Amino acid sequence: FFDSVSPASSFGVTFEDDLTTGYFYAVDTKPDLQILDALHIYNVADVIDKDKPSKIQLAWSDNGKIASLLINNYCHAIFDFENKTGYCRNGFPESNGRWTKKQDRILTDDMIGEIFKTNE
């Protein structure tokens, strides 16, 4: 588990690898810990270089409203807490409709710059 809380709110993120799958979670820490959304990052069986150490980073935008998951300096997922959206490279799972309303959750390289630019 790797987790981080926004410097500007009670929102946080957690990355979990249970040796089967990797998931990235958006959470609200107050009043009680509540999972808002989850994004599938990988199946461990499909990771080619799983025996090599990886660098995990949980990064926040300056305003504390966007969190991203980077593995080996590659952005795998983003949660935009202001717009209640989550994106990952495979777009899985589909939105549950409770927090993330958008159905298209696939993260592209072009989106990364735009998401951070509009939330500076």
Secondary structure, 3 states (H helix, E strand, C coil): CEEEECCCCCEEEEEEECCCEEEEEEEECCCCCEEEEEEEEEEHHHCCCCCCCCCEEEEECCCCCEEEEEECCEEEEEEECCCCEEEECCCCCCCCCCCCCCCCCECCHHHHHHHHHCCC
